[in-house]
Amino acid sequence: MRSIMLSLCMVAALSAQVHSPQVLRKGQPDASSLARLTQGIYAQAGANTPRERAEAIWRFFLTDGRFVPPGFWYHIAGWAYEEPMGEVLDPVKLMNSYGFGLCYQIAPVLEAAWRAGGFEDARAWFLTGHTVAEVYYDGAYHHYDSDMMGYTTTGHGPAKQSPVASVHQLEADGSIILSKLKGPRDANAKQIDQPWYPADVNSAAMDGLAELFTTQADNHLFPLERAPQGHSVDFVLRPGERLIRYFHPEEPGLFYLPYKFDGREWKEFPQEIAEYQIRTPDGPRSQKDARFWGTGRIEYHAPVSGAAVQVFHVQSPYVIIKAEFQLGVTVAKKGQSITVETSTDEGRTWVSASTMTNTVDGQHSQVWKAEPARLTSSEHGIRSAVSGKYGYLVRFTQSPGLTLGSAFLRTWIQLNPRTLPELTAGRNELDFAAGSPLVRTPLTVAAVDAAKIASSFKNASYAEQGGQGYWIPSADQTAEFVFRLASPDGKPLTGFDAGGRFLDLSHGLAPDKFTAEVRQVPPLASDHAEASIAWSESPDGPFQPIWEYNPKLTWKDGVVIDRTLLWPEVDRHVETSAKEVYVRYSVRGLALDDFRMAGAVAGGPGSSSLVVTHLWKENGVAKSAVRQIPPGTKRLSYSVAAAPGAKIQNEALVLECK
């Protein structure tokens, strides 16, 4: 596993750095962690009882910003998509890089947030055309919908004093919903909690909503975890590196443009819909109000040397839009050159970006610029070798006699600006925090390449159709994949993450990456299904189980659902001090279409100072506030004063490591 060792080594070699610096307004929920986010939501809402907490999470994610300013999430199709897995379902990615999506994205976010917030259980339902979530408390499941903005109680009493219905209750009795209406476009205000499906009520479409539930045959339950949780927004700022995050797009037309691969070609994923004035050049803006996405930059003055080949890494907590490399060189002869390559799989493969060649004799200095290879060009943008990723390596190979004097790496990112500390008129109280000195490096494993990356595999074949695929066991055997994670230079790991998605295909249904719904596939018998993730310090074992598949479902409310999609998303963390570990995936009677792994090592003992800069405008006049954070600071509170009564426009938050 040279690749992960290489990447970890380059990070861990730095002795002075700042780990996951974070600035929030006092009391602002922290979206970098599901557990911290939910506690922040509870505190902000003053929620104490299970029902209050469940509703606080539902309300926080409502797609209409009127109900919980500044409106953390909004509704738009086609923009939260990343190959090879397709529609993004990871809650941490969705909250931090996007902040928008459709029902099949927000329902898993709700489920994961409820689980992280201490609820005994939460789950998602696919109703064919709509995905919803429900949470278990007070001995029953209760359905809440942040996408279509509503929940419905049973009985005819006041909403706050009546039990919230479950999906199973709604699919058995559509009148639970329809009885809240006084007319096609008029709800009984005493029996509902606002908002109550406002778009459906206004368009007299509540009977259609009820039908979504009551057509039971095509309703399917995800009884296990629906959302992958392998992504982390932990990051490291190195000396000479800064993270700039804007509260808006830095320039018109700058956004992450998703591309899909259909097995033959790459195409833009977003679809223009004239009826709703959805235009791809407008980017992923809210269709109902003024909410936008945000962009930012990671800028790094890399410490160059005289080596003929130099490799640097960029690790981003946010999805990457594009990158550019600015090189200061001194050349003496015509023909001297530098070749630039990038890698997004820890150095296993490299994509050539460009070769810059000197065309004039005589010693002189100049600045060369390069960017990652353009893989696809389309009407509204490009797909580069690094776009849609969360990190990359860049390699500079220089010819003899050429001197690389400087390297400035600039990476553009997309983010949810509602995760940033928004200043308002008057005094603003802010909290700074730094993370634990750990360096986490994911191992990139696209399912189609799993056999090439694994240190060993057996009894598995890859089934692919239209750009989607999974591994299935050979005949009635157990398929196994073993991957090696190792620490650099003999330094012990502090732990590792391992996870993936396992698929019961016995009903001939598999996930569809283009819609986050289902697609038809050849059935795979699962009568004796087994699956596990295990680890060892030796490739030959013995292996200790991390997770084992249990097909026997338990029904907390006693209601057995016979329409289940058993596609568990599994993510586990293991603490260890081993120098290397081997992670084994085993399946029998199930398919496997995602592998998620990351190794972690302790960061360097030193720490750097950090400069925090807030940029905003007061009544159109540019303002700034700078705070110096001393080396080693873990927590610090400070204030920023803006003019009382002024119109405030937040511009950016800048974190720079000195």
N, C-alpha and C positions, 0 to 999 in steps of 0.2 A: 504494500500500500504506500508506494513512494509519494503518491499525490497528496494524501492528507498529511503525511509527515512534512513535505515541503512547505505546505501552506502554514501549518502550525509552527514550524520552525521560524519562518519569517516574522510571524506575529510575536512569538514568545521571546525572540531575541531582543526586543526593545525593553529597556529597563525603566524608561520614563514615559508614562502615558496616563490617560484618564479613561476610566472604564464607565461606559454608559451614563454620561452626564445628562441630567434631566432638570428642566426648570418648569414649574407649574404655578399657577395662581393658587393661593392658599384655599384649600377646599375643593380644588378642581380634580375630578376623577382621573386617575392615571391609566391611560389606555395601553401602556406598554406591558401590562400584566392583567390577565383576566381576574385574578384574585384581588389585586389592588383596585381594579376598576370597579368591581361590584361593591366593595366596601365603600368606595368613594360615592357611588350612586346611592347606597343606603344612607350615608351620612348627609348627602346633599338633599335627599328627599325626606329625611327624618323618619325613615322606614324601620319599624321594629318587628312587627308580627310577620309570619311567613307570607300572608297575603299582601301586606304592604310592601314587602321586599320583592315579591314576584311582580307586582304591578309597577314598582319603581323601575325595574329593569325593562319591562315592556315599554313604559312611557319614555324612558331615556332614548330608546332606539326608534321612536315613531318617525316615519318618513317626512312628516310635515313639521317644519321647524317652529311653527307657531306655539306648539304645546310645551316644548322644553328647549328654549333658546340656549345655545345658538343653533340647535338642530344638528345633532351629531351625525345623523344618517339621512340620506335621501335616496329616492327611487329613480333608477335609470337602468336600462337594459344594455348589455353588450360590452361593458367597459371593464368589468372585473374578471379577466380571463388571462390565464398563463399556460402556455404549453410546458410540459406535455400532459398535465393533468386536466387542463381545461378550465371550466368555470371555477373561480377561486372559492373555496369553502373554509379555509383556515381563518378562524376568527381574528387572530392577531394581525395577519396580513390585511384582512378586510377593514379592520378598525384603523390601522395606521397608514397604509398605503392608498386606501381607497375612500372609505366613508360613504359608499354608495353601492347599490346593487338591487337585485330583485328578491322575491319571496324565498327562493331556494337558497339564497345566501344569508338573509337576515334570520331565517328560522334556525339554522345551525348556530348562528351567533347567539341567539337567545338561549338555546339549549345549553351551549357551552358556558354562557355567563351564569345561568341558574345553577349549573353544577359547581362552577367555581365559587359561586356565592353561598354555598353551603347546603343547597337543597338535596334531599335524598335521591331524587331522580328527576330527569327531564328527558324529553324525547321529541322527535320530529315525525310528521306525517306528510306523505306525498298524496295529494288528492286528485292527481292528473289535471294539470293546469295551474295548480297552486300548492305551495308547501307551507305548512304551519307548524307551530311548536306548542307543547304543553308541559307543565311543570307539576310535580307531585308535592302536595302539602295537605295537612289536615286529613290524611287518609284517602285522598282522591287526586285524580289528575284534573288540571284546569288549563283551558286553551286561551292563549293570548296571541294576537296577530299585530305585529308592529308594521308590517308592510301595507295591509289594507286598513290598519288603524282601528282595531276594535276588539272587544271581548263581550260575551253574552252570558247573562246569569239565568239560572233556572227559576221558575216561579214567576210571580207577578208583583213581588215586593220591590222596595227601593234597591237599586243596583248594589250599593255599598253594603247592604245587610243581607244580600242573597248570594248563594253559592255560585261560583263561576263554573259554567258547563265544561265538560270534557269533550274531546272530539268524538268519542264513542257515543256520548249522549246526543250530540248534534247530528251524527249520521243516522241515528235511530229515530230522531224526531225533529224534523225541520221547523216545526211550529215553535220550538224554543226561540229561534231567531225571529221568525215572522210575527210572533205574538207581541213583539216590542214595537210594532208599527201601528200608527193610527191611520195612516194612509200610505200610498205608494212612495211618497217623498217626505213623510213626516213620522218621526220616531216619538215614542212616549218618553218625555224627558225624565219622568220619575223612575223609569225602569232601566235606564241606560247610563253609562258613565262616558262622558265626552272625552276623546272623540269616539264615535260609534260608527265605523264604516262610512265616513262622510261622502266619499265619491260614489259608493253604491247607493246610498240613500238619495243623494241628489239626482242620480240618473234613474231612479226607480228600479234598481237592479238587485234588490235584496232577495227576491225569489231565486235569482241565479246564484247568489252566494249560498243560500240554503241548499240548492241543488248540488253544489260542489261537495257538500258533506253527505247528503242523503243518497247519492249514487254510490252505494257502498262497495260494489264489486271492484271498482278500480281505485279504491283507497288503500294505500299501503303504509304500514307503520315501520319506522326505523326504531326497533326496540333497543338497539345498542348505540354507541357513540356515532353520530353522523359527521361530526366535524374533525378533520385532521388538526393536530396542534403541534406540528413539528417545527414551526417557525418561531424565531426569537428576534426581538428588536434590540437585544444587547449588542453593543458595538464598542470599539476602542478608538479613541482619538490619539494619534501619535504626534510628537513634536513636529511642527510644520504642517499640521493638518487642521482644517476647519470644516464645520458643518453649518451650512446656511439653509434655513428653512423659511420659505415665504408663506404668507397668509393667503396667497393668490397665485395664479400662474405668473412666473417671472416675466414671460413675454407671451403675446397672443399666439395660439397654435402650439404651445409647448405642453405636451401631455404624453403619457404612455399610451401608445396605440397598439392594442393587442392584435396579434396575427394567429390564425388557426392553421393547422396542418391536417388535411383530409386524406392523407395517404399518397397523394399525388403532387399537390402543390400547396404553397402558402398563400393565404388570402387575408385581407383585413377582416377582423371579426365583427366590429360594430356594423349594424345595418341602419341605413337612413330610412326614416319613416316620415314622409311628407305630411301625413295627416296630423301628426303631433309635433311638427316642426323640429324633428330630430335630424340634425345635420352633423356628419362626422367632423367637419372642420371646426365646429363649435366645441369639440371635446366633451368630456363627461360632466357637463354642467347640469344642475337641477332644471327640470322642465317646468317647475311650478314657482320658483322664487329665485333669489339672487345668489344662492349658494353655489360655490365653485370648489374645484379641487385646488390643491396647492402644489408647488414644485420647490425644488431646492438644489443645492450643489454640495458635493464633497470635493474639497480642493486640497491637494497634497503636494508639497514640495519634497519629493523623494530624495533620500540621501544617496546620491550616485557615487560610484567609485570608478577606478580605472579598469575594471574587469571587462573582458570582451563580451561577455553575456551577463546581463543584469535582469533580475526578475523582481517585480514589485506587485503587491496585492492591494486591492480595494475591496473592503467588506462594507456592505450597505444594509442598514436595517429596513430600507425602503426599496420598492421596485425601481429598477434602473430604466431611465428613458434613453440616454445616449452618453457618450464619453468623448473626450478629446485629450491628446497628449502633446505638450509643448516642450520641445527639446532644444537646449542651448548647446551647440557643438562648435568645436574648433577643428577645421580641416586644413590640410596642407597640399593635397594632390587631387587632381581630377579623378573621379571614379570612386572615391571613398564614400562609404554608405552606412546607413543604419537600417536594419530590418525590424519592423514592429509586428508582434503577434500577440494574440489574446487567447486566454483559455478560461472556460467557465466550468471545468470539471477537475479542478485542482491539479492541472498540468498533465493530465493523461493525454489530451489532444490539444492541438494549437491551430488557430485560424490566422492566416496571414492577413495583416491589415494593409501594410504598404512597405515599400522600400524607398528611402529617400537618399538620393545620390548627388554628390557634389559635382558640379559641371564646370568649375573654374579652377585653374592651377593657382598656386600661391596660398600661403597661410592666411586664413581669415576666420572670423567667427560669424555665425548666423543662427537664426532661430528656425527650426523646422517644426511643422505641425502635422499630426497624423490623427486618425480616428479609427475605431474598430471597423472591420470589414462590413460593407453593406451587403446583406444576404438577400434581401427582397426590397424592391422599390415598387410602390403602388401609388394610387391617386392622391392619398392624403398623408403619406409619410414613408418611412423606411423601417425595415427590421434589421437591426445591426447584430453583430456577433455578441453583444452584451445586453441588449435591450430585453426587458422582461425577466432579468436575472437579479440576484441579490449580492453579487460579488464576482470578481474576476481577477485573473493574473494578467499582467502585461509584461512581455519579454522584449528587451532591446538587445539586438546582436549587432555589434559595430565592427567595421573592417579595421585592420591594423593601421596605426598612425592617426586615426580619428580620436578626438577627445570629447567625451560626453560630459559637459560641465554642469548641466542642470536638467532636471526632469520635473515638469509640473503636470500633474494628472488632475483632470477636471471631469467629474461625473455628475450628470444631471439625474435627479430622482423625483418621484411623485409621492405626495403625502396627503393625508387628511388634515387640513389646517385647523380643524376643530379640536385636534389633540394638543395644540400649542397654547401657551399662556397669553390670552388676549387682554391687552391693556384697555382700561376704560378711563374716563375723565376722573380726575382726583387721585387719591393715593391708592396704589396697587401693592398688595402684600404678596410676595413671591417666595417659593421654597425651592432651593437647589438641593439635589441629591446625586451622589455618585454610586455606581453599582459595585458589586463585589469584583475583586481583581482576578477575574477568570476570563480566559479567551476561549470562545466556543467556535469550532470550525465544522460546518456541515460537510458531509460526504455526499456529493451529487451523484445520484443513481437514477437515471431514467430507466423505467421498467424494461424497455426494449434492449437496453445494454447491460442488464443485470448479470447475465452469464459471463460477459467479458470482464466485468469489474470484480466479481466475486473471486475470492481466493480458491473456492471450489464450489461446484454445484453438481446435482445429479437428478435424474428421473423427472425432468421438467421440459416442456415444450412451450413455445410462445405462439399464441393465437392472436392474429391481427386482422382487423377489418376496418377500412376507411380511416386509417390514422389512429385507431384505438386498439389496444391489446392488453393481454394479461398472460401470466404463466399458469399452466395447469399441469397436474401430475401425470406422469406416463402410466397408462393402464391403471391398475389398482395398487399403485406404489406411493411412497411418500417422497415428495419433491423436497430438496434441500438446497439452500444457498447459504454460504458462509462468507462473511466479509471481515476484513482485518482493519482495526483502528489502532494506530500506534502513536506514541508520544515522540517528540523530537529529541534527539541527542540523549536518549535514555531517561529523560525526565518523566516522572510518573504522571499518568492522567489523574485528574481529580474526579472524573466521572464521564459518563457518556449517555446519549439519548438514543433510543431505538424505537422504531415504530413502522407502521405500514397500513395498507388497506387490504382486507381479506374479503373474498366474495363467495357467497353461496349462490350458485347458478342453477340450482335444481329446478327452478321454475322457468328457466330460459330467459331471465331478465338480468341485465348488467347495467352499470352506470353509463350514461351518455355524457361525455365530456363537453359536448356542444350545448346541451340544454340543462345539465344537472338533473335530468329526469331519468327515464329508463329506455333501454333499447333491447331488441330481441337478439338473443344469441343461442347457439346450440346448448341444450341443457347438460349439466354435469351432475351425475349422481352424487348425492351427499349423505347417503344412509349411514355411513360410518365416517363422517367428516371429523378430521383432526387438524389442528393448527397450533403453532407455538412460535414464540421468539425466545431464544435462550442465549447465554453467553458463557465464555470460558477464557482462561488465560492461555490456552493451548488450542491449536487447530484440531487436535484429536480428543479434546474434552478432558475431564467430564464437563458437560454443559449444565448450567443452572438456569431454570426457567425464569423468564421475566414476565411472560404472559402465556396463557393457554386458553384456547377456544372452548367455550361451553355452550353447546347448542340448546341446552335445556333452559328455556326462559322462565323467569319467575315473574309473576304478575302481582305487583304490589297492591293493586286495588281489587284483585280477584277476577278481573275481566280478561278473559283469554281472547286475543286477537289472532285470527288465522291467516291474515294477509300481511305477512312480514317480509321485509327486505333485510336479510342478515348480512350486512356489509360492514362489519365493525372496523372503525378507525381506531387504531391502537397507538398510543404514545406513552412510553415509559422512560424514567430516568434511573440510572444505576450509579451509585457512588463507588469508586474504587481507587486504589493507588497503584494499579498495575501499569506496567510500561506499555503493554499492548493487550488488546482484547479481541476476541473473535465472536462475532454476532451471527447466530444461526437462525434462519427462517425455515420452518417446516410446514408443509401443507399436504393434506390428503383429502380428497373429496371436495376441496375448495380451490378457488383461483386466487392469485395474488397479483395486484397491479400497481403497487406503490411500495417503495422502500425508503425509509427515512432514518438517517443516522447522523450523529454529530459527536465529535470528541471534544473534551474540555481539558485545558491545562491551566495551572496557576499563572497569573500575569507576573511581570517583573516586579521586583521589590520597590523600585523607585516610583515616583509620581511627579507629574508635571503640574504647573500652574495652568489655569484656564481663564480665558477672558470671555465673559458673557456680554453680548451687546443686543439691546432691544432697539429696534428701529420702528418709528411710527410717524404719523403726521397729525398735527393739531390744526384744524381749520385750514388744511392744505399746506402747512409749513412743516418741513422735515425736522424731526427731533430724534434724539438718541440718548440712551443711558448705558453706561459701561460699568460692569462689576468685575473686579479681580477676585478670582477664587484661588486661595493659597494651595500649594501642593498638599496632597493627602486629605483634603477636606471631604468629609462624607456627607455632612448636612450643613446648610447655611440658609438662614432666612434674611431677606432684604426687601426693600421697598423701592418702587419707582413712581415718581409723581408726574402726572399729566395735568394740564391746566383744568381746573374745575369748570364744568359747563362747556368745554370745547368739544367739537366734533372730532372723534378719534378714528383714524384709519391705521390699523396695524399693518406693518410692512414685512418685518422679518425678525427672526431670532437667530443670532449667530453665536456659535460655540467654537472657540479657537484654542488649540493646545499650543502652549509656548515651550 
